[in-house]
Amino acid sequence: MRVRDLMTSNVSVASPNTPVHQVAKQMKDLNVGSIPICDQDRHALGIVTDRDIVIRSVSQGNMNASAGDVMTSNLVYATPDMDAHEAAALMAKHQVRRLPVVENGKIVGILAIGDLATVNIYVNEAGDALSSISKPSAPQM
């Protein structure tokens, strides 16, 4: 099965200039844990996760930060035609729970670990990926 068969294609995005509090409100309103950051043509620039907001804004006392200030810019992503097994392996390798889906540089969807778990043949892959994601990483200095 391909990523395009499992991904959510109606993805809300933000610009790098969007205030962090507005990105957090988008997450709350949509009940999601990440928002892709794109330019006006939906070209993928990065992603902001709920953890990014806490670590790079709230914990620093920087409530005036923008999405561009806190986003993860070295984007790990899937393509629509990527095999779901390969996407699960990417999640595990990079310890991420969500993969933006990018085609021709533009965001076309998002694949969450829960999307893999909803399809019977990928339950083991989702579990393996979650196990790898949940392993503590080395502390950052």
N, C-alpha and C positions, 0 to 999 in steps of 0.2 A: 504494500500500500504506500502511496506517495503522501508527502506532507500536505499537498493541496487537498487531499481527501479528509484530512483531520483538522486542519488549521481553522482558526476563526478569521474570516476575511473582512469583517466590518471592524476595523481597528481605528480607535481614536488616537490622534497624535498631537504633539505640541511642538512649538518652535523653540529654538535655543533661548530666545528672549522672554519666554513665558515665565512669570514668577513661580517659584517653587510652591508657594501656597496654592496657586491655581492648579498646578499639576497634581498636588495632593488632593484637592477637591475633585478633580477629574477621576482620580483613582477611587475615591470614596463613592462618588456618584455612579461609577461604572462597576464597582465592586471588583477591581483588578489591582494587581500588585506592580504593574509597570506601564509606562507610557513611552512609546518610541518618539524620538526627537528627530524632526525632519525639517528640511527647508520648505519653501512655499510650493515646490513641485513634488513633495513627498519623497525626496531623496533621503535615504537613511543617513543620519549623522551620529546617532547614538541612542541610548535608552536610559530612562530614569526609573529606578525601582524604588519601592518604599524604603528599602535599606539605604539606598543612595541618599535619600532625603534625610534620614536620621543621622547617618555617619558624616555626610559632607555639608549639612546645613544646620539642622537642629542642635546636634552635639557641639557644633562650633559657635553657636549663638548667632549664626548668620541667617536671620529670618528674611533678609532682603535678597537672597540668592536667586539666580535665574536657573532655568533648566540646564542651560549651557554650562553653568558653574558646577553643577553636581552630577551631570550625566556621565555614564560610562561611554567613552568614545571609541574604544577598541571593540567594536561590535562583533559578537559572535552570532552568526545567523544561519538560517536554513534557506534553501531555495524550494519553490513549489514542487519541482520534480524530484527532489531528494527522497530517497527511501526513508521511511519512518524509522527503521532500525538505525540508519546512519544518523538521523536527527537525535535519537535517544543516546547514541554513543557520544555525540557532540555535547549534549547536556551533561552527561556524566563527566566527560573529560574536562569541561570548563566550569563544572559545578554551578550550573544555572538551571532554573526551573522553567524558564520561558525563552523561546527563540523567536526573534522577529523573522518573518519570512520576506525575503528580498528578491525581486526580479528586476533585472536591468537597473539596479541601484535604487529602486523604489520599494517602499513598504507595501506589501500586498496582503499581509496577514500576520498572525502570531500563533505559535504552537506552544502550548503549555504542557507540562508533564501530565497534567490531568487529562488532556486530550488523548494522550497515548494510552492511559489507563482505562479509558472508556471502550476501547476496542480489545476484545478478548485476546487476540493474538499478540498484543503488545503489552499485556499486563506485566509479564516478566521483565521486558525491557524497561518499562516505567519503574518497576521496583528496583532493578539494578541501577538505573540512572539515579533514582532518589537516594539509594544507599551511597553511591559515590558522591552525590551532591552534599549529603549530610555529613560526610567525613570532615573533621576540622582541618582547615588549611593552616599553613604556617603563619604565625603572627606577623603582621606588617609593622615595620619600624619606621 
